[in-house]
Amino acid sequence: MPEARPELLQGTLDLLILQTLTPGPLHGWAISKRIQQASGDTLTVGQGSLYPALYRLEARGWIDGSDGQSAEGRRIKIYQLTRAGRRQLAREVAGWRLLAAGVDSVLQGA
């Protein structure tokens, strides 16, 4: 029986996208692949989840999207983290660590 992949908690995708854009700008497909690679193929982000999240983050001013062109000559949108996005990432990381510590305590029977 194949091993089930974990589902992302609501809001976690925002955190992952913001973190993935920290080193520099990427287009949507590259963001998805980077998350998958960084998680050791544990996490996969489909287009149906990725693009609504990118649009939401852009609307909040946490990322900025600009038109670009792929190596194959296709039009793409390239996203980069904004200053507001960096501040939000710090808040998201702190919240995630607090949540993870609480869940870990419950799992250890505290």
CYANA upper distance limits for C-alpha pairs under 8 A (distance plus 0.5 A):
  5 ARG  CA     42 THR  CA      6.84
  5 ARG  CA     43 LEU  CA      7.58
  6 PRO  CA     42 THR  CA      7.94
  6 PRO  CA     43 LEU  CA      7.74
  8 LEU  CA     12 THR  CA      6.63
  8 LEU  CA     13 LEU  CA      7.36
  8 LEU  CA     43 LEU  CA      8.43
  9 LEU  CA     13 LEU  CA      8.19
 11 GLY  CA     15 LEU  CA      7.38
 12 THR  CA     16 LEU  CA      6.80
 13 LEU  CA     17 ILE  CA      6.59
 13 LEU  CA     50 LEU  CA      8.42
 13 LEU  CA     53 ALA  CA      7.86
 14 ASP  CA     18 LEU  CA      6.66
 14 ASP  CA     53 ALA  CA      7.10
 14 ASP  CA     57 LEU  CA      7.81
 15 LEU  CA     19 GLN  CA      6.64
 15 LEU  CA     89 LEU  CA      6.94
 15 LEU  CA     92 GLU  CA      6.60
 15 LEU  CA     93 VAL  CA      7.72
 16 LEU  CA     20 THR  CA      6.48
 16 LEU  CA     35 ILE  CA      7.53
 17 ILE  CA     21 LEU  CA      6.77
 17 ILE  CA     31 ILE  CA      7.39
 17 ILE  CA     35 ILE  CA      8.29
 17 ILE  CA     54 LEU  CA      8.47
 18 LEU  CA     22 THR  CA      7.04
 18 LEU  CA     62 TRP  CA      8.47
 18 LEU  CA     63 ILE  CA      8.32
 18 LEU  CA     81 LEU  CA      7.22
 18 LEU  CA     85 GLY  CA      7.39
 18 LEU  CA     86 ARG  CA      8.09
 18 LEU  CA     89 LEU  CA      6.60
 19 GLN  CA     89 LEU  CA      7.38
 20 THR  CA     31 ILE  CA      7.04
 20 THR  CA     34 ARG  CA      7.46
 20 THR  CA     35 ILE  CA      7.33
 21 LEU  CA     25 PRO  CA      6.42
 21 LEU  CA     26 LEU  CA      7.26
 21 LEU  CA     31 ILE  CA      8.06
 21 LEU  CA     79 TYR  CA      8.09
 21 LEU  CA     80 GLN  CA      6.47
 21 LEU  CA     81 LEU  CA      6.34
 22 THR  CA     80 GLN  CA      8.47
 22 THR  CA     81 LEU  CA      7.02
 22 THR  CA     86 ARG  CA      8.32
 24 GLY  CA     80 GLN  CA      6.84
 24 GLY  CA     81 LEU  CA      8.06
 25 PRO  CA     78 ILE  CA      6.75
 25 PRO  CA     79 TYR  CA      5.82
 25 PRO  CA     80 GLN  CA      4.87
 25 PRO  CA     81 LEU  CA      7.83
 26 LEU  CA     30 ALA  CA      6.44
 26 LEU  CA     31 ILE  CA      6.65
 26 LEU  CA     78 ILE  CA      5.81
 26 LEU  CA     79 TYR  CA      5.98
 26 LEU  CA     80 GLN  CA      7.26
 27 HIS  CA     31 ILE  CA      6.79
 27 HIS  CA     76 ILE  CA      7.26
 27 HIS  CA     77 LYS  CA      6.20
 27 HIS  CA     78 ILE  CA      4.77
 27 HIS  CA     79 TYR  CA      6.35
 28 GLY  CA     32 SER  CA      6.91
 28 GLY  CA     50 LEU  CA      7.95
 28 GLY  CA     51 TYR  CA      7.80
 28 GLY  CA     54 LEU  CA      8.49
 28 GLY  CA     77 LYS  CA      7.72
 28 GLY  CA     78 ILE  CA      7.64
 28 GLY  CA     79 TYR  CA      8.03
 29 TRP  CA     33 LYS  CA      6.75
 30 ALA  CA     34 ARG  CA      6.44
 31 ILE  CA     35 ILE  CA      6.75
 32 SER  CA     36 GLN  CA      6.82
 32 SER  CA     44 THR  CA      7.57
 32 SER  CA     45 VAL  CA      6.11
 32 SER  CA     46 GLY  CA      7.97
 32 SER  CA     50 LEU  CA      7.82
 33 LYS  CA     37 GLN  CA      6.56
 33 LYS  CA     44 THR  CA      8.42
 34 ARG  CA     38 ALA  CA      6.38
 35 ILE  CA     39 SER  CA      6.57
 35 ILE  CA     43 LEU  CA      7.35
 35 ILE  CA     44 THR  CA      7.69
 35 ILE  CA     45 VAL  CA      8.17
 36 GLN  CA     40 GLY  CA      6.93
 36 GLN  CA     41 ASP  CA      5.35
 36 GLN  CA     42 THR  CA      7.12
 36 GLN  CA     43 LEU  CA      5.72
 36 GLN  CA     44 THR  CA      5.79
 36 GLN  CA     45 VAL  CA      7.93
 37 GLN  CA     41 ASP  CA      6.07
 39 SER  CA     43 LEU  CA      6.38
 45 VAL  CA     49 SER  CA      7.02
 45 VAL  CA     50 LEU  CA      6.65
 46 GLY  CA     50 LEU  CA      6.49
 47 GLN  CA     51 TYR  CA      6.30
 48 GLY  CA     52 PRO  CA      7.51
 49 SER  CA     53 ALA  CA      6.85
 50 LEU  CA     54 LEU  CA      6.69
 51 TYR  CA     55 TYR  CA      6.65
 52 PRO  CA     56 ARG  CA      6.60
 53 ALA  CA     57 LEU  CA      6.58
 54 LEU  CA     58 GLU  CA      6.56
 54 LEU  CA     63 ILE  CA      8.36
 55 TYR  CA     59 ALA  CA      6.60
 56 ARG  CA     60 ARG  CA      6.80
 57 LEU  CA     61 GLY  CA      6.87
 57 LEU  CA     62 TRP  CA      5.90
 57 LEU  CA     63 ILE  CA      6.33
 58 GLU  CA     62 TRP  CA      6.33
 58 GLU  CA     63 ILE  CA      5.34
 58 GLU  CA     64 ASP  CA      6.16
 58 GLU  CA     65 GLY  CA      7.45
 61 GLY  CA     82 THR  CA      7.60
 61 GLY  CA     84 ALA  CA      7.17
 61 GLY  CA     85 GLY  CA      7.49
 62 TRP  CA     81 LEU  CA      6.71
 62 TRP  CA     82 THR  CA      5.90
 62 TRP  CA     83 ARG  CA      7.84
 62 TRP  CA     84 ALA  CA      5.81
 62 TRP  CA     85 GLY  CA      4.17
 62 TRP  CA     86 ARG  CA      7.95
 62 TRP  CA     88 GLN  CA      7.75
 63 ILE  CA     79 TYR  CA      6.81
 63 ILE  CA     80 GLN  CA      5.90
 63 ILE  CA     81 LEU  CA      4.98
 63 ILE  CA     82 THR  CA      5.68
 63 ILE  CA     85 GLY  CA      6.51
 64 ASP  CA     79 TYR  CA      5.96
 64 ASP  CA     80 GLN  CA      5.85
 64 ASP  CA     81 LEU  CA      6.91
 64 ASP  CA     82 THR  CA      6.96
 65 GLY  CA     77 LYS  CA      6.51
 65 GLY  CA     78 ILE  CA      5.90
 65 GLY  CA     79 TYR  CA      4.84
 65 GLY  CA     80 GLN  CA      7.07
 66 SER  CA     77 LYS  CA      5.97
 66 SER  CA     78 ILE  CA      5.80
 66 SER  CA     79 TYR  CA      7.00
 67 ASP  CA     75 ARG  CA      7.52
 67 ASP  CA     76 ILE  CA      6.44
 67 ASP  CA     77 LYS  CA      5.12
 67 ASP  CA     78 ILE  CA      6.69
 68 GLY  CA     75 ARG  CA      6.37
 68 GLY  CA     76 ILE  CA      5.61
 68 GLY  CA     77 LYS  CA      6.11
 68 GLY  CA     78 ILE  CA      6.70
 69 GLN  CA     73 GLY  CA      6.06
 69 GLN  CA     74 ARG  CA      5.89
 69 GLN  CA     75 ARG  CA      5.14
 69 GLN  CA     76 ILE  CA      5.89
 69 GLN  CA     77 LYS  CA      8.37
 70 SER  CA     74 ARG  CA      5.65
 70 SER  CA     75 ARG  CA      6.91
 70 SER  CA     76 ILE  CA      6.84
 81 LEU  CA     85 GLY  CA      6.02
 81 LEU  CA     86 ARG  CA      7.12
 82 THR  CA     86 ARG  CA      6.81
 83 ARG  CA     87 ARG  CA      6.93
 84 ALA  CA     88 GLN  CA      6.64
 85 GLY  CA     89 LEU  CA      6.47
 86 ARG  CA     90 ALA  CA      6.92
 87 ARG  CA     91 ARG  CA      7.05
 88 GLN  CA     92 GLU  CA      6.56
 89 LEU  CA     93 VAL  CA      6.51
 90 ALA  CA     94 ALA  CA      6.77
 91 ARG  CA     95 GLY  CA      6.69
 92 GLU  CA     96 TRP  CA      6.50
 93 VAL  CA     97 ARG  CA      6.63
 94 ALA  CA     98 LEU  CA      6.80
 95 GLY  CA     99 LEU  CA      6.67
 96 TRP  CA    100 ALA  CA      6.48
 97 ARG  CA    101 ALA  CA      6.58
 98 LEU  CA    102 GLY  CA      6.79
 99 LEU  CA    103 VAL  CA      6.72
100 ALA  CA    104 ASP  CA      6.50
101 ALA  CA    105 SER  CA      6.66
102 GLY  CA    106 VAL  CA      6.94
103 VAL  CA    107 LEU  CA      6.72
104 ASP  CA    108 GLN  CA      6.67
105 SER  CA    109 GLY  CA      6.88
105 SER  CA    110 ALA  CA      5.86
106 VAL  CA    110 ALA  CA      6.12
